[in-house]
């Protein structure tokens, strides 16, 4: 396994905007999005955790769609791929579906 300490500095953004959008599916959860991006970047969970300055367990739980996660840590991981979590408008139908 490559050593990140010498190869990729923390706060490095992996992939271009074009590459990021190529892997985006509007039905993906944040966890699925992160897993796809990590694999596309050929990073292990451990390497992604090092880049984002979070624990490997957190990356694993996030990719598994754990229902309760710290948003600051989620944003640390998303930041590696040039993204951040934000709020978006939803339709009334989505409100009913999400509440179930």
C-alpha positions in Angstrom: 0.0 0.0 0.0 1.3 3.5 -0.8 2.3 5.8 2.0 0.0 8.8 2.0 2.2 10.9 4.3 4.6 11.4 1.4 2.4 11.0 -1.6 -0.9 12.9 -1.1 -1.1 15.8 1.4 -4.2 16.2 3.5 -6.8 18.6 2.1 -6.0 17.3 -1.4 -9.1 17.2 -3.7 -9.3 14.0 -5.6 -10.6 14.1 -9.2 -11.9 16.9 -11.4 -15.4 18.2 -11.4 -16.0 16.4 -14.7 -14.9 13.1 -13.1 -17.0 13.7 -10.0 -20.2 14.2 -12.0 -19.5 11.2 -14.1 -20.0 9.1 -11.0 -23.0 10.9 -9.6 -26.4 9.2 -9.5 -29.2 11.3 -8.1 -30.5 8.3 -6.2 -27.3 7.6 -4.4 -27.0 8.1 -0.7 -24.0 10.1 0.5 -22.5 6.7 1.6 -22.9 5.2 -1.9 -21.5 8.4 -3.5 -18.4 8.3 -1.3 -17.8 4.5 -1.9 -18.0 5.1 -5.7 -15.7 8.0 -5.6 -13.2 6.2 -3.3 -13.1 3.2 -5.5 -12.8 5.3 -8.7 -9.8 7.1 -7.0 -8.4 3.6 -6.2 -8.2 4.5 -2.5 -8.7 2.1 0.4 -11.0 3.1 3.2 -7.9 3.6 5.3 -6.3 5.9 2.8 -9.5 8.0 2.5 -9.7 8.2 6.2 -6.1 9.5 6.4 -6.8 12.1 3.7 -10.0 13.3 5.5 -8.5 13.1 8.9 -11.2 10.8 10.2 -11.1 7.2 11.4 -11.3 4.2 9.1 -14.3 3.0 11.1 -16.1 6.2 10.3 -15.5 5.8 6.6 -16.8 2.2 6.8 -19.9 3.3 8.7 -20.5 6.2 6.4 -20.3 4.0 3.3 -22.7 1.6 4.9 -25.2 4.4 5.4 -25.2 4.4 9.2 -28.2 6.5 10.0 -26.5 8.7 12.6 -23.2 10.4 11.7 -21.5 13.6 12.5 -22.0 16.1 9.8 -18.6 17.8 10.4 -16.9 14.4 9.8 -19.1 13.8 6.7 -18.0 17.1 5.3 -14.3 16.2 5.9 -14.7 13.1 3.8 -16.7 14.9 1.1 -14.2 17.7 1.0 -11.6 15.2 -0.3 -13.7 14.9 -3.4 -14.4 18.6 -3.7 -17.9 18.4 -2.2 -19.8 19.3 1.0 -23.2 18.4 2.4 -25.9 21.0 2.0 -29.6 21.4 2.1 -31.7 21.1 -1.0 -35.4 21.8 -1.7 -37.7 18.7 -1.9 -41.1 18.2 -3.4 -44.1 17.4 -1.2 -44.0 13.8 -2.5 -40.4 13.5 -1.4 -41.3 14.9 2.0 -43.9 12.1 2.5 -41.5 9.4 1.2 -38.6 10.6 3.3 -40.7 10.6 6.5 -41.5 6.9 6.2 
